[in-house]
Amino acid sequence: MEGSSLVSDFYERHPYPPPVDDLESYGRRWDEPRRRADSFLFWPGEPYRDDRSILVAGCGTMQAAHYAVRWPRARVVGIDVSETSLAFSRELKREHGLDNLELRQLAVERASELGETFEHVVCTGVLHHLADPDAGLRALREVLSHEGALHVMVYAPYGRAGIYMLQEYCRRLGIGWSDHDVRELAETLKALPAGHPLVPLLRNSPDFASEDGLADALLHPRDRAYSVPQLLDSLEHADLAFGRWIRQAPYLPSCGALASTPHAARLAGLPPEHQYAAVELFRGTLVRHAFAAYHKEETRRAIVDFEGDAWLHYVPIRLPDTIAVRDRLPAGAAAVLINRNHSFNDLYLPIDRRQEKWLDAIDGGRSIAQICANPHDRELARVFFQQLWRWDQIVLKV
Ligand SMILES: C[S@@+](CC[C@H](N)C(=O)[O-])C[C@H]1O[C@@H](n2cnc3c(N)ncnc32)[C@H](O)[C@@H]1O
């Protein structure tokens, strides 16, 4: 079977993610503070808006419905090649009365046939399955409005080494996509040696919780992964500019264990893209990259910058899913800040009493200068708020 029909045939059989219809709890999670933080993550230089037009490209069984629930005032268009996946999405639209959602069977590569541009283009878990991912990325750029933000997730290679080994194993044995073959594979994996690189993924990744998830990971007919340099090259070829990692601390040598190694100063001297590449190699277990990209010529996608004085006027906004832990603290710490979305356990930020006060004063309205009124504290404040930003504790309205 050839090219894209192979992939669409696979998703007809194994729609992904495994469909669910509980949109109520999802909607409750996406309250106003979460929407606000998301808006400033992608558009730090623009006022908060909740009505941006959204394209969910390769929406699968429910992602477009999720976006329609998250952003009830936005118009959301979902496209996918798999009719089975779209049918699940249509059912969610009907059941939950999602009048702001439109669904179309259309390939990402042909997105321009929609005849419109979108302010937010979301494409997660799709590009790495395309015959020509660069063509897919260019097609997404074409439908990204001038001031728009593109949110992409693609696989990363090193953390997926065990998956690629098992994919090769399955190819050698001629394991197919039938329910019988998938069930036998699930059974066989229970005998995998404890030290196999796939074992931590089987244990920790929700992707392996279902047989469709298992098929998606191990029997996919086409699946490539991008190292950081490959990813940045692809963006360059598509004439797009890298904006930020959705969660950036795992890529920064100043966050986590690397910061206190003898290599810290060398790493700090590298340009950002070389830092990201080095940290990916050092961490060794990243399984995906999620990031925001923009049109190159888009200047309003304000760059966050803690040099100069502009940072004093930034307004910090707390990110959801962050917590302050107050037991078993390191000496001198009043709390330790954690983002629950980080999967690396070295990404915690101890703070002292004064920093805790500043943190508590963040209300989404006050600027850093208003939070730290004493000019003698300015340098401490600059370092602290930059740390909060780097550690994915806050986003900034710049
Ligand atoms: C792994 S699923 C991801 C679904 C969704 N984006 C998410 O993150 O939950 C990949 C989806 O991409 C779709 N897909 C694959 N190739 C495509 C293409 N060329 N154009 C549009 N959709 C495609 C598949 O049908 C499938 O629904």
The ligand as a Gaussian input file, in Angstrom:
#p B3LYP/6-31G(d) Opt

LIG

0 1
 C       -1.412000      10.385000      16.462000
 S       -2.899000      11.057000      15.846000
 C       -2.895000      12.641000      16.627000
 C       -4.258000      13.236000      16.753000
 C       -4.305000      14.628000      17.406000
 N       -3.545000      15.601000      16.682000
 C       -3.876000      14.579000      18.838000
 O       -2.803000      15.084000      19.170000
 O       -4.627000      14.011000      19.661000
 C       -2.464000      11.458000      14.180000
 C       -3.668000      11.911000      13.364000
 O       -3.181000      12.490000      12.148000
 C       -4.025000      12.066000      11.089000
 N       -3.267000      12.178000       9.841000
 C       -2.258000      11.413000       9.387000
 N       -1.816000      11.871000       8.194000
 C       -2.562000      12.967000       7.916000
 C       -2.580000      13.885000       6.834000
 N       -1.750000      13.780000       5.819000
 N       -3.478000      14.905000       6.874000
 C       -4.352000      15.020000       7.918000
 N       -4.387000      14.170000       8.955000
 C       -3.504000      13.165000       8.959000
 C       -4.403000      10.657000      11.446000
 O       -5.574000      10.239000      10.778000
 C       -4.590000      10.781000      12.950000
 O       -5.921000      11.106000      13.277000

